[in-house]
Amino acid sequence: MIVEPLVLHHARKTTLLGLREAFSALPPPPPALSFAEYVALPGDDRDAYDQARDDFLRLTLRVPTPEQDICARILAKLISSNPRRKNSRRGLMISAPMFYGKTELALLLSRSIEHAHAARNPDYADHGHVPVVWTEMTDHSTGKALLAQIVEFLAPTISLPQQITTDRLRKLAVDLLHTHRTKLLVIDEAHKLGGAEPSSIIKALQNESSATVVLVGIDLGGGKAFGSGDGLQVTMRCDTVALRKVDITTDEGSALWRRWVAIFDRNLPLCGHAPGALTRNATALHKAAGGQLAVLAMIVERLVAAILDDPARRDELVTRERLFTILDGLRHTTPVRHKIALDDLVEAA
């Protein structure tokens, strides 16, 4: 059995090579093995197989969400219409509290835009097309810092004058976005922008560039960056999609949550895994995750990691004890809070 290891060379998405590597880092599911077949592998092969399973779970296995569909429809319309506007172009805000999967959603959407452009323009990279530019704000980031990130993303070898004005930097950023046929400008951690200056820069980018701006962050509509002044103008120009917890007291919410759990259950990369254990415990998992998809994904990742990290294991079945141990451990190490009676967890078959 040959499992090709995933090798990543770039740590940041805020470079062109790093972002494209993030787009392509989708390892396939490793071949299914029985536990006896796994134990019979040479040590190096077992290590490679475990790494492949971990990579698949963390990088590839995803579940569809209503917000993905909504955002995809919005972006399709904006990317089509914005180039035909001369000013006041519209954008998208993805807003949610911490640990709701905002950045992951933005990455999924960005990958889709890049792949769609590649399908229509097979030699796009050779022609210098950069459909997606990704920036990430830090505490107290300024509009000038945002512009510098755009320029450095699109022209990493450029040497900017130390005293370059914001106006000159804006014109350079807009020219580069046009030259490289950029369709999507992602501004992650946008809530870290503050004051009128960054908002006025974003408003200017919406006026002067046909690229659709996607702002990703915490409480964007109500924060200091986009709740008043120029920031409020930016907010009014954006469609806002808020990520929320799933309420399983409604039929729709219950069906959605159980569908998410079932997808993870069917695709757990464990030797001899028979789907059912997670699905039967969907209600308990909802209590533990507080209805948050990102927390559910973390629970699944930690469950698999705990099983794979146990050198004394005799199988890789998802049992009540294994699942409950993870839920109890998360209660002490993350914002997850749960009160789950032992009876709520059903022994896996």
GUVOMI-568034 format. One line per 10 residues: number of its first residue (from 0); their letters; for each residue x, y, z of C-alpha. Coordinates in steps of 0.2 Angstrom, whole numbers, plus 5000, padded with zeros to 4 digits. Layout:
BEGIN
NUM> a> X:Y:Z; ... $
//
This chain:
BEGIN
0> miveplvlhh> 5000:5000:5000; 5007:5017:4995; 5000:5033:5003; 5007:5049:4996; 5011:5061:5011; 5003:5078:5009; 5018:5091:5009; 5014:5109:5012; 5027:5123:5008; 5018:5139:5013 $
10> arkttllglr> 5011:5143:5030; 5001:5158:5025; 4985:5161:5014; 4990:5179:5013; 5002:5175:4998; 4997:5169:4981; 5007:5153:4982; 5000:5150:5000; 4982:5153:4995; 4983:5142:4980 $
20> eafsalpppp> 4991:5128:4990; 4977:5130:5002; 4965:5128:4988; 4973:5112:4982; 4976:5104:4999; 4962:5092:4998; 4969:5074:5001; 4958:5060:4996; 4951:5048:5008; 4964:5034:5012 $
30> palsfaeyva> 4960:5016:5007; 4949:5007:5019; 4958:4994:5030; 4952:4982:5043; 4961:4984:5060; 4970:4967:5057; 4977:4974:5040; 4982:4990:5048; 4992:4981:5062; 5000:4971:5049 $
40> lpgddrdayd> 5008:4986:5040; 5026:4990:5043; 5028:5004:5056; 5033:5018:5043; 5017:5013:5032; 5006:5014:5048; 5013:5031:5052; 5010:5037:5034; 4992:5030:5034; 4988:5038:5051 $
50> qarddflrlt> 4995:5055:5044; 4984:5053:5028; 4969:5049:5039; 4972:5065:5049; 4975:5076:5034; 4958:5069:5026; 4948:5073:5041; 4956:5090:5044; 4957:5097:5027; 4945:5088:5015 $
60> lrvptpeqdi> 4930:5081:5025; 4917:5095:5025; 4898:5096:5027; 4887:5107:5016; 4878:5121:5025; 4863:5133:5021; 4875:5148:5023; 4887:5140:5009; 4872:5140:4997; 4867:5157:5001 $
70> carilaklis> 4884:5165:5000; 4888:5156:4984; 4872:5163:4976; 4876:5181:4982; 4893:5180:4976; 4888:5173:4959; 4877:5188:4956; 4889:5201:4963; 4904:5195:4953; 4893:5196:4937 $
80> snprrknsrr> 4885:5213:4941; 4899:5223:4949; 4910:5225:4934; 4895:5233:4925; 4894:5246:4939; 4904:5262:4940; 4903:5265:4958; 4895:5259:4974; 4898:5241:4970; 4891:5229:4982 $
90> glmisapmfy> 4900:5216:4993; 4897:5202:5006; 4899:5202:5025; 4901:5185:5034; 4898:5188:5052; 4898:5177:5067; 4905:5175:5085; 4921:5166:5088; 4922:5148:5083; 4908:5147:5070 $
100> gktelallls> 4919:5143:5055; 4919:5160:5046; 4936:5159:5039; 4933:5141:5033; 4917:5146:5024; 4926:5160:5016; 4940:5148:5010; 4927:5136:5003; 4919:5150:4993; 4936:5157:4987 $
110> rsiehahaar> 4941:5140:4981; 4925:5138:4971; 4928:5155:4963; 4946:5151:4958; 4941:5134:4952; 4926:5141:4941; 4938:5154:4934; 4951:5140:4930; 4937:5130:4921; 4934:5144:4909 $
120> npdyadhghv> 4952:5149:4908; 4963:5134:4909; 4979:5144:4907; 4974:5157:4919; 4989:5156:4930; 5001:5158:4915; 4992:5173:4910; 4994:5181:4927; 4976:5180:4932; 4973:5180:4951 $
130> pvvwtemtdh> 4954:5177:4953; 4955:5178:4972; 4966:5189:4984; 4966:5185:5002; 4971:5198:5016; 4970:5196:5035; 4969:5210:5047; 4978:5211:5064; 4974:5222:5079; 4973:5240:5075 $
140> stgkallaqi> 4976:5237:5056; 4974:5253:5045; 4967:5255:5028; 4985:5258:5022; 4990:5242:5029; 4976:5233:5020; 4982:5241:5003; 4999:5236:5007; 4994:5218:5009; 4984:5219:4992 $
150> veflaptisl> 5000:5225:4983; 5011:5213:4991; 5000:5198:4987; 4999:5203:4969; 5017:5210:4967; 5027:5201:4980; 5044:5208:4973; 5039:5226:4972; 5049:5238:4982; 5037:5251:4989 $
160> pqqittdrlr> 5044:5268:4994; 5045:5270:5013; 5035:5286:5012; 5022:5281:4999; 5005:5290:5002; 4989:5281:5005; 4982:5289:4989; 4996:5282:4979; 4995:5265:4987; 4977:5264:4984 $
170> klavdllhth> 4979:5268:4965; 4993:5255:4964; 4982:5242:4973; 4967:5246:4961; 4978:5245:4946; 4985:5228:4951; 4967:5221:4955; 4962:5226:4937; 4978:5219:4929; 4977:5202:4937 $
180> rtkllvidea> 4958:5201:4934; 4954:5199:4952; 4936:5194:4955; 4936:5192:4974; 4945:5202:4988; 4944:5193:5005; 4947:5203:5020; 4948:5191:5035; 4947:5197:5053; 4939:5213:5047 $
190> hklggaepss> 4933:5217:5064; 4951:5221:5069; 4949:5237:5058; 4945:5252:5067; 4940:5270:5064; 4935:5279:5049; 4951:5277:5039; 4950:5259:5035; 4931:5260:5031; 4934:5274:5019 $
200> iikalqness> 4948:5264:5010; 4936:5249:5008; 4923:5261:5001; 4935:5268:4989; 4940:5250:4983; 4922:5246:4980; 4920:5262:4970; 4936:5260:4960; 4939:5241:4958; 4927:5229:4950 $
210> atvvlvgidl> 4933:5215:4962; 4919:5210:4975; 4924:5213:4993; 4921:5199:5006; 4922:5205:5024; 4924:5191:5037; 4924:5194:5055; 4915:5195:5072; 4899:5206:5074; 4904:5216:5059 $
220> gggkafgsgd> 4887:5226:5057; 4888:5231:5075; 4907:5234:5078; 4916:5250:5078; 4923:5248:5061; 4907:5246:5051; 4893:5252:5063; 4894:5271:5059; 4901:5284:5047; 4910:5277:5032 $
230> glqvtmrcdt> 4909:5260:5040; 4890:5261:5040; 4891:5265:5022; 4901:5250:5018; 4889:5239:5028; 4874:5246:5018; 4883:5241:5002; 4885:5223:5008; 4874:5208:5009; 4876:5201:5027 $
240> valrkvditt> 4876:5182:5031; 4877:5178:5049; 4882:5161:5055; 4871:5155:5069; 4869:5140:5080; 4857:5126:5075; 4842:5124:5085; 4836:5106:5085; 4820:5110:5093; 4813:5114:5076 $
250> degsalwrrw> 4811:5101:5063; 4822:5110:5050; 4836:5112:5063; 4835:5094:5069; 4836:5087:5051; 4851:5099:5047; 4860:5094:5063; 4857:5075:5060; 4862:5077:5042; 4879:5085:5048 $
260> vaifdrnlpl> 4882:5071:5061; 4878:5057:5048; 4890:5064:5035; 4904:5064:5048; 4899:5047:5054; 4899:5039:5036; 4916:5046:5033; 4926:5043:5049; 4943:5037:5043; 4944:5023:5056 $
270> cghapgaltr> 4948:5005:5053; 4933:4994:5053; 4922:5009:5057; 4903:5005:5055; 4893:5021:5054; 4880:5023:5067; 4888:5028:5084; 4889:5046:5080; 4872:5047:5072; 4863:5039:5087 $
280> natalhkaag> 4871:5051:5098; 4867:5067:5088; 4857:5075:5102; 4871:5072:5114; 4883:5080:5102; 4872:5095:5099; 4872:5098:5118; 4891:5097:5119; 4894:5107:5103; 4881:5120:5108 $
290> gqlavlamiv> 4874:5118:5090; 4890:5125:5082; 4896:5116:5067; 4914:5121:5070; 4913:5113:5087; 4906:5097:5081; 4920:5096:5068; 4933:5098:5082; 4924:5085:5093; 4926:5073:5078 $
300> erlvaaildd> 4944:5077:5075; 4948:5075:5093; 4939:5058:5094; 4948:5051:5079; 4965:5058:5086; 4962:5050:5103; 4959:5033:5095; 4974:5035:5083; 4986:5041:5097; 4982:5026:5108 $
310> parrdelvtr> 4996:5013:5105; 4987:5000:5116; 4971:5000:5106; 4964:4983:5100; 4951:4991:5088; 4946:5008:5082; 4927:5007:5085; 4918:5022:5092; 4912:5017:5109; 4902:5026:5122 $
320> erlftildgl> 4917:5027:5133; 4928:5035:5119; 4915:5047:5114; 4911:5053:5132; 4929:5054:5137; 4932:5067:5122; 4916:5077:5127; 4921:5078:5145; 4939:5083:5141; 4933:5097:5129 $
330> rhttpvrhki> 4922:5104:5144; 4938:5108:5153; 4949:5114:5138; 4937:5124:5126; 4922:5136:5127; 4911:5120:5125; 4899:5117:5139; 4889:5102:5141; 4878:5093:5154; 4876:5076:5146 $
340> alddlveaa> 4869:5061:5156; 4878:5045:5153; 4861:5038:5148; 4861:5050:5134; 4875:5041:5125; 4871:5025:5117; 4883:5011:5117; 4890:5009:5099; 4886:4992:5091 $
//
